[in-house]
Amino acid sequence: MTNYIHINETNKEFHLTNGKISYIFRVMEQTNTLEQLYAGKTIKHRDSFGHLIEREVRPSNNQVTGDHTTSLEHIKQEMPVYGTTDFRYPGLEIRYPEGDRISQFEYQSYQVEKGKKKLPDLPATFAGAEEATTLRILLKDRYSDLILTLSYTIFHELSALTRHAEIKNTGEETFQMERLMSLSVDLPTDDYDFIHLHGAWAREAHLERKPLITGVQSVSSTRGASSHVHNPFFALAKKNTNEQQGEVFGFSFVYSGNFLAQVEVDPYHVTRAMLGINPHQFGWELEPGAAFTAPEAVMVYSDAGLNGMSRTFHDVYRKHLISPKWSGKKRPILINNWEATYFDFNEEKIMELAADAKALGIELFVLDDGWFGKRDNDASSLGNWTADPKKLPNGVEGLAEKIHSLGLQFGLWFEPEMVSIGTPIHEDHPDWKIGHPGKNISHGRNQYVLDFSRPEVVENVFNQMDAILDSKSIDYVKWDMNRYISEAYSQSLTATKQGEVMHRYIMGVYALYEKILDKYPELLIESCAGGGGRFDPGLLYYAPQTWASDDTDAVERLKIQYGTSMVYPLSAIGSHVSAVPNHQVARMTSLKMRGDVATFGTFGYEMDSTSLSDEEKEIVREQVVQVKRWQPLIHQGDFYRLESPFESNTTAWMVVASDKSEALVGVYHVLAKANPAYERILLEGLDTDAFYKIDGAELARYGDDLMQIGLVLGGNYIGRAQDYWGRSMPGDFSSQLYHLQKIDKSEDDG
């Protein structure tokens, strides 16, 4: 078997490599702590990497008396600690019973394991013995009985590795852990741009790229969720890196709560990249015998540009994070009633919508918010998960039975983590609401957050949901979350444990997902948080698709879906066709463009289809047939971004089958231009020697031709100039899909 982890026992050096990536660190002689030596493109293993050690004498504090080269401020490290001669931000911070924060975690031993173990109570990537190898490094604190384990997993076929940390108190004293980052890596240069995804409600995942500065720059969340504002992802790309070429490191956090993604550049141009739980207002009591596991971080290296980084992330998450029940399984094309009815519906109206959806070829009908309690607006009933008899006289089960009788699957909306005033759960258990009982508790969307740090709250909500799901009539759940946590306080925790509320809360969310999926393993869940407010790898572990944004406008979605694809596979990106004028921006776009954008995602509809004209319904039928045919390609193929909506009036992307037998290209123009320049779209990922037939084109073309010359968007009007002036003008907001199929050259009729 190939050796993926090389260990130079004499030098105490560790080299993780798979022919694509190398990651090397060692145990330092004087301090017995871990020094980072190299991360990047694979290099050959050798008996010693001592030539990578850099130790010049610099003005500094030094740990070892008389030795002027033991300053950790000038050494690249695996898990840095502040104060013991390193003045940069640390990866670990412990407050001792005496009040100090002076730690020294020293190397003890290592262990190599085939495959990858499940993290306790946390989502994480998974891999069998033939897919990955894990290295565990055991460190012990010089000043206490705290044990720190650093885990590294390298995937055998992917240019990626994962990291997480675990700390255990094996002594008799209690400690306060104030910071434990999941990943810290020191890179020897600052020649990078910082790339991240930012936004707000209805404009999530906007791409931003800025040069690194000397000092600290970061993105984070303090909201109790990964948030609309920043995604738990960042990349460090060399200055000349673009979508198609150049070096880049990508970092992604498998977690759904508060996070910190931070880059610190020191005066000597060393770049420290960190990713983990946000230490702001975080604290964890480590009582005797207690242990804490930090969530997992994923690091990807690419020398094939941002597209190469993204394709690796897509492979990691499709193959090693999303449940195998769904990663390769066809997803149903759905229609959701929210923008069709909002809260104003009854069973008759729902059945009318469902019957029309069936006639259009749609496979799944989803009943959104408003079916429970007395929910006629957003000011009531959350936490009372019983059907409203006025709207559903036969209950959820009765409605589901009727929809199933049409030949459709049935889905239902829940917002399990929230509570409204006046509901039984709120009146019976006011202490189950997050917030201090003696201080103001803010509302968001007229709702409050249930204290999911309490197991009894999770159990209560599970029992309510279970009563609905137990009929076995629900095929799909849309799991929403529409407000952040502000006044983080739990009445069940002591004063010294209030720093644990945010993490315990998200652990409770994971626990509810686990309980539901343990009982209903075939249930398809789509996560949502007012759109993309909690679009992160943590939830993909449970819910294989996430509603990317409440903004369904096709033009806005170009940016949202382009940015989201930096990290997440198309099969995870919830994307729907909605009505116009668009409900978020009032823009008018064609049904064709709306469909062409939504095609590159999970695909569905968010509209009243009964209001469509016969011509529009025929377009919908064609879209449904088309997406059903292409879905395996879209969800399992290799995705390439070609033209960015953040840089141009034109957006283009494509997906290529893994065997390069077919491809689908989407080209979108936002505004029409007078007397435009000629335009070509260079394709990627094709077989250079293969012949490809393009739907609607007479002439087949070689793969190298399409990648070097591209799709020629201008027309040839030699001898027919009059046709040019009489041609159909696409106008603003136009799009075109190009389907390519590999053929034998003998089949070419051009």
N, C-alpha and C positions, 0 to 999 in steps of 0.2 A: 504494500500500500504506500502511496506517496506520503512523504513526511511534510506536513503543513506547519509544524512548529519545531524549529531547530533550537536546541539548547546547547550552548557552549558551557559545559559544567565548570571548567577551570576558571573561565572569565566571568561566569554568572551572567551570560548574555542570552537574550531570548529573541528569536527571529520568527515572526509569523509571515508566511509567504505562500502564494498559490500560483505563481507564474504571472500574476496580474498586479499584485500589490505586495509591498514589503512594509513591515512595521517592526522596528528594532528598539529594544531598550536593555538596560543592564543594571546590576546592583553596584552602587558606588562603594569603593573600598573603605574610605574614612568614615562615612556617615551611615552606610548600610541602607540607604534609601535608593529609590529608582530613578535612573537617568534616561531620558528620551534621547535616542541616537538618530533615528531616521524614520520617516513616514513618507510613502510615495510609491512611484512606479517600482515594480519588482526589480530586485538586484540579486545576484548570485550569493549563495551562502558561503561563508568562509569560517575558518577556525577562530578568527578574532576580528572584532570590529573596533579594536583599540584606536585605529587611525581616525575614527570619527570623534574621539574625545577632544574637546577644546578647553584648555585650562591656562589662561594667561593671568598674570597677577594684575588685579585691578583694585582701585580704592574700594574697600568693602569691609563688612563684618564677616569674620570667618568662624566656623564652628569649632575647628580643631586648633588648639593653642600651638602657635609657632608655624602653622601651615597657612599660607596666604592664598591657597587655591581651593578652599572649602566653603566659599560663599555661595549659598544656594540662589542668591540674587542673579548670579551669572551662569547658572546651570539649567539646562532644559530638563523638565521633570514630568513624571507620570501622575503623581498625586501631590501637588505642592501644598505646603502648610505655611501660613503667614507667621512672621515673627522670628523664626529660627534662622535668621540672616536673609530671608527672602521677603521683600517688601511689596511684591506684586499680590494681586488678589488670589486667595487660596482656593484649592478644591475641597478642602476639609477644614472645619473649624469646630472645636470642642471646648465647652466651658467646664472647667474642673470644679470640684467641690470648694476649693480654695478661691475660686473666682478668676483664675488665670486661664489663658488659652494656649499654653505652650505644649505642643505635641511633637513627637518624633516617632513615626511609624517605620519600623525597621524590618527588613526582609527576614523571613523565617524559612519558607519552603515554597514549592510549587507543585501543581498537579495538572496533568494533561488528560482530557476526557474526549472520547469520540462523541460527536453529536452535540446536543445542547439541552440542558435541563430547563424545565419550566420555572419561571420566577414565582415565588409564593405570593398569591393574591394580586398579581400585576400582569397586565398584558405585555407580551414580548414576542420577538421572533422565535421560531422553532425550526429545528433541523435534525435529521436523522444522522446516524453514524457515518453514512456515506456522503453526507452533504456538508458537514462542518466539523471543525475540531475546536475545542475550548481549552484555554489555558487559565488556570487559577493561580494567583500569586497571594500568598498569606503573609501579612505584615502584622507586627505587634508593637503597640505603643511602649516606648522605653519607660514611661512614667506611670503606667496604669495597666490594668488587665483588659484593655480594649483590643480586640482583634479586628483588623480590616482585611477584607478579601476583595481583590480586584479581579474581575473576570473579563477575558477577551475571547471572543468567538470569531473565527475566520471561516467564511463560506468558501468551499472548495472551488466553485465555478464562477464566483462573482468577485469583483474588485471592491469588496466591502468587508468590514468587520464591525462587531458590536462590542460595547463596553457597558458594564455596570459595576456598582460597588455595594458591598454589604459590610455592616459593622455590628459587632456583638460585644456585649459587656459580660465578661466571664468573672468579674470580681464582685466585691461586696458594696461598692459605693455607687451612687447615682450621678450620672453625667448629663449635661445638656448639650445635645448636638445642634449647632446653629447653622451648619452648612455641610452638605455632602453632594458634590457634583458627580454626575454619572460619567462624564468624560472631561479630561483635560489633556491637551496635547500642545507642546511647545514646538513651533516650527522656526527654522533658523533664519528666516527672512521676512520682511514686511512687504515684499513685492506682490501684493494681492489687492484686489478689489473686494469689498464686503457686499454681498448680495443677500437680500432678504425679501420677504413678502409682507406687505403692510396693507392697511385698509380700515374700513369701518363697515357698519351694517350696509348692505346693498352694494358695496364696492370692495369686496374682499380680494386678497391675494394679488395686489398690485406689486409689480416687480420694481425694486429699487437697487441701483448699483452705485457705490461710492468708493473712492480710494480709502485705504486704511489711513488712520492718523496715528501719530505718536500719542499714546495715552489709551483711554478706554472708550469703546463704543459697543453698544449692545442693543438687543431687542428683548422684550420680556412681556410677561403678563402678571398682574397682581389681582386679577378679577375672579379667581376661582375656576376659570376655564382657560383653555389655550387662547381663545379670544378672536374676534374679528380683526383686532388692531394689529397683531403680529402672529404669524404662524410659527410653531416651534421648529424652525428650520433656518439655517443660514449656510452660505457657501463662501469660500475663499478662492477666488479665481485669479490666475496670473493676468497681468495687464493686457496681454495680447490674446487672451482667451475669448472666443465667441461661441456661438451655438455649435459649430461644427469642429472646432479644433482648439487645442490649448489645454493646459493643466488646470484642474480645479479639485478642491476638497469640498464635499458636501456633508453637512451634519444635520441629523434629524432626531427628534426626541419622541420616544414611544410613551407618551404621557399626555393627559388631558387637562391637567390643572395648571397652577402657576409655574412658570418656567423662567429661566434666565439663559440667554444665549449671548455670550460675551466674548469680545476680542480685546486683548490688551497688548499693545506694542510698547516694548521698553526702549530705553535710550540707545540700545545696541541693536535695534531692529529685529529682535526676537519677537515672534507673534505667539501669544498664548490664547488658544481657543478653548472655550469652556461651554458646557451644556449640562443643565440639571435643574432640579427644583429650585425655584426662586427663594433665596435665603431671606428676602424681605418678609418680616413678620412670621418667619418660620422658626420653630424650635421643637426639638423632640427629646423627651426624657428617656434616657437610656438607663433603666433600672437594672439591678442585678439580674443576670440571665436573659435580659431583653436583647433583641436584634432588630436592625432596621435595614431594609433593602431599598436601595435607590433604583428608580426606573432605568430602563435601558436606553442608550443612545446608539445611533447607527452612524458610522463614518464611511463615506464612499470616496474613492479616488478615481479620477478620470483624466486620461491624456487625450480624450476625444471630445473635448469641449463640454458645454453645458448639456447638450443632448446626450452625450455619453454618460454623464453623471445621472441624469434623469432616468435613462433606460435602466441603469443599475438599480436605482431606488425602486423603479417600477417592478423589476424582477424580484428584488428582495421582498417587497410587500405583497406581490401576487403569489409568490411561491413559499414564502416563509413567515407571513403574518396573517393575511386573510385566511379565514377558515377554508380548508380543502373542500368543504361542502359547497362553497360558492366561488372559489378562485377560478375554476375552469368551467363553471356551470352557466348555462344561459340565464340571463336575467329577464324577467317579464317586462314587456312594454306597458307602462301604466298610464292612467289618467287620474288626476287628483281634482276634487271638487272645490278646493279652497277659493280660487279666483273666479270660479263659476257662481258660487253661492255665498261665500263667507259664512256667517252664522245663520243665514236665512234659508232654511230648507226643511223639508219633511220627507217621509219615506217615498211618497209619490214622485217628488222631484228627483230624488236620488235614483230611483228606478228608471225614470225617463233618461237621465244622463247615462246610466249604466247600459241600458238597451242600445242607445246610440253608439256608445263606445264599442260595444260588441260588434255592431254592424260595420265599424271602421277597422276592425281587425285587432283592436287593443286587447290585451290579455289580463290586465289587473286593474280593478277599480278601487281607489283609495278614498275613504271617508275621512276628511280632515276634522279640524277643531269644531266643536259645537254640538256633539252628539250626546253629551253626558250632563248630569245634574240639571241645572236650569241655565245653561250656557247660551244666552242670547247675545252676549257681548263679552269683552275680555275682562270683566270685573267680577266674575263669579265662578264657582263650581270646581276649580282645580283642586284635586285631591278627593273628589267625590266621583269615582269611576263607576257610575251606574247610568244606564241608558235613560235619556229623557223620554218618557212615554208619549209626550205630545209630538215629538219629532219622529220617534221610532216606536210606534205602538206595539210592535212585535219584538222589540228589543234588538240588540245587536245580532244575536243568533238568528232571529227571524229575517232580518235584512240580509245577512250573509247567505242564508239558505236561498233566498230569492235571486241574489246575484250569482251564486254558484249555479243555480238552475239555468242561467243564461249562458253558462260555459265560461264565465269569468272567475278569476281569483279575486279574493276580497282582502283589502287592507284597512287598517284603522290607525288613527292618530292618537298618541298619548303624550302628555307632558308630565312624566312621573315624579319629577324632582320638585314640583312647585305646589303651592297651596293658596287658596283664596279664603279671605275672611268669610265666615258664615257657614262653611262646610263642616260636616261632623268631625272630621279629623282635626280641624283648627279649633273648634269649640271644645272638644274633649281633651285635646293635648296642646294647649297654647305653648308649652315649653318645647314642642317639637319644631318650632320655627327658629331658624338661625337669627341670632341677634341678642343683645343684652336686654333683659326684661325691664331694667331701670333706665334705659336710654332709648333714644329715638331709633326706630327701625325703618329704613326707607323701603318704598315699594318700587317695583319696576313692572311696567305693563299691568298695574293693579294686582300684582302677585308677590308672594314671598317664597323664600327658599326653605324647603324642608331640611332638617338637620340629618343628612345622610351619614354623618359620622356616628350616628346611633343605630346599632343593628336592629332595634325594635322598630324604628321608622322604616328601614328598608324592608323588614318583614311585613309590616302593615301594607305598604304599597304593593309589594309582591302579591299578597293575598288578594288585593283588589283587582290587580291586573290578571291574576290567575283565574279569578272567577269569570272574567270575560274570555280569556284565551282557552279555558278548559273545554269549551264547546267544540274545540278543534275546527272551528269555522273561520279562523283568522290565518291568512297565509303570509301576511306582511304587516309590519308595524313601522310607522314613522314616529321615531322617538325624538321629541322636540325639547328645547330648553331655551327659554326666552328672556332670561335676565341673569346678570352676574351677581356674585356675592359681594356685598359691601361691608356691612358690620359683622365681621367674622367672630362669632362668639357662640359657644355651645354650653347650654345649661347642664349638660351631663359631664363636662370635663372640669377638673380643678384649675385653679389659677395658673399653676405651673405648666399646664398642658394646653393652654389656649393657642399656642403656636402650632399645634397639631391639627387644628380644625380644618384648614383647607385641604391638607393631604388626606386626612381621614374621610372628608366629604367625598373626594373623587374615588377613594377606595370603596366607599359605599355604593357609588354609581357602578363601579366595576362589579361589585358583589351582586347587585340587582341584575345586571346583564347576565352574569354567570348563572344565577338562579333560574332566570327565564329560559336561557338556552339549554340548560341541563334538562329542563322538563319539556321544552319544545325545540328540539335540535334542528328541525326542518324549517323553522320560522326565519323568514328573511326580514332583517331589520335595516332600515335606513336611518342613520343618525342625522340630527339637525339641531342647530342652535341659533334660531332666528336666521337661518341660512348657514353661513360658514363660520359661526362663532365658536365651534369646537370641531374643526376639521383637522384631525391629527391622527398619527399612527396608532395611538392608544385605543381609540374607538374603532379603527378599522379591524382590530383584532376580533371584535364582537360583531360589528356591523360592516359588511363588505362594501357598502356604498354610503356616501354622505351628501346631503343636499348642499351644493356648493355656495348658493346665495339665494336670498329671497328676490334678488333682482333677476328677472327672466328676460330682460331686453337683450336682443341678439347682439347689438353693438357693444353694450357693456359686458356681456358674457365673453366676448373675444378676449378681453383683458383678464377677466376672472379665471376662465378656463386655461388660458395660456400660462398664467402665473401658477395656478394650482398644479399644472402638469410638471412643474419643476421637480416635484417630489412624488406626486401621487399618480397611480395608473389611471387610464381613462375609465376602466371598469369601476372605479371608486367615485367618479365625479358625477353627482346627480345633476342632470341637465334636462330641462323640459322646454317644450314649445308652449307659449302662452298667447293670450289674445292681444289685439291692438285696438286702440292706443294702449301701449304698455302701462301696466298699473303702477310701475315705479317711476318711469321717466316720461310717460305719455308719448313715446316715439312710435311712429308708424313704420313698420318694416314688413316685407313680404313674408308670406307663409313659407315660401321656399327658403329664404335666408334663415328664418327662425329654425326651420328643420335642419338646414345644413350645418348650423352651429351646434345644435343639440345632438346631432348624430355622433359627435366625438365625445361621448359620455355614456351614461346609463340609458338615456332617452325615455321621454314620456311627454305627457301633455298636462297643462294646467289651465283649463279653459272650459267654457260651456260649449261643447261641440254641437249641441242642438241648434245653436245660433249661426252655425256656418252655412254658407251657400252650398249648393250641390257641387259647384266647381271646386270650392275649398275642401269639401269632404272627399272628393276624388283625389286631391293632392295629399290629404292625410292618409288615405288608404295606400297610395303609392309610397309615401314615406315609411309607413309601417312595414310594408312588404320589403322595402329596400333595407331598412335597418335590421329586420330579422335575418336577411340574407348575409348582411355584412357584420353582424355582431361578433361572431368568433374572431374575425380579422381585427375589428376595432378593440376588443377587450383583451386579446391575447397577443396582438402584434407588437412590433417595435415602433414607438412613437418618435417623430422628429418634428421639432419646431423649425420653420423655414423663414418666416418673416414676422417680425414682432409688432403687435398693435401699439406698443409703447414707443415705437420709433418711426412708424410709417402709417400711411393711409391704408396700406395693404397688410392683411394678416394671411399667413399661409402655414399650414401644417399638414402632416401626412402620417399614415400608419402603414407599416410594411409587414407582411406575414413573415414568421420566423424562417420559413424555407424560401422566402423571396419570390413566391409564386404569384402573389398579387399585392396590390397596394391601393390605398384610397387617399386622395389628396383633397384638401379643402382650401379654397382661395376666396378671400372676402375683401371687398372694397367698401370703405365707409362712405366717402363722399365722391360723387362723380366729378370729373375734371374736364374742362374744355381743352380740346386739342392736346390730349395727353401724350406723354412720351411712350415709346414702345416699352413693353414690360415682359420680363421672363422670370419664371420661378424655377430655381435650381432644385432638383429633387435629391433625395438622400436614400441610402440603404438598399438600393436595388442591386441585382446581379448585373455586373458590368457587361457580361457576354450574352445575356439573355435578350430575347425579343419580347417587347411588351405591346399588347393591343390596348389602346385607350378607348373606352366607351365613347361612341359618337364621332370618333376620328377615323378617317379612311386609312391613314398610314400608321403602321406599327413602327416602333422605334427601339433601338438598343438601350439597355440600361445605362451604359456610359454616356450615350447621347443625351439622355434625359437628365443625368446628373451634371454633365459638363456644360450643356447648352440650356437645358431646362424646357419647361412648358412655355411655348410662345403664345402669349395672350393676345397679341395683335393679329389682325386678319390680313389675308392676301387678296387685294382687290385689283390685281393686274387685269386690264381689259374689261372691268365692270365697275368703273368709278361711280356710275349711277346707283349701284346697289349700296355703296357706302353711305350716301346721303339718305337713302331710304331705309337703312337698317333699323332694327329695334334697339332703342337706347336703354341700357339697364338702369340709369338714374342712380340716386343715392342708395346705399345699403344693398349692394348686390353681392351675389355669391355664386360659386360654381364648384361642384364636386366632380372629380376625375377618378374613375375606377380603372386600374391597370391590371391586366391579366397576362401572365407569361404564356407565350405560345411558341410553337415550332415555327421557324422561318418560312417553311413551306405553306403555312396557313395565312401568311400576309397577302392581302389582296390589294395593297397600295402600290 
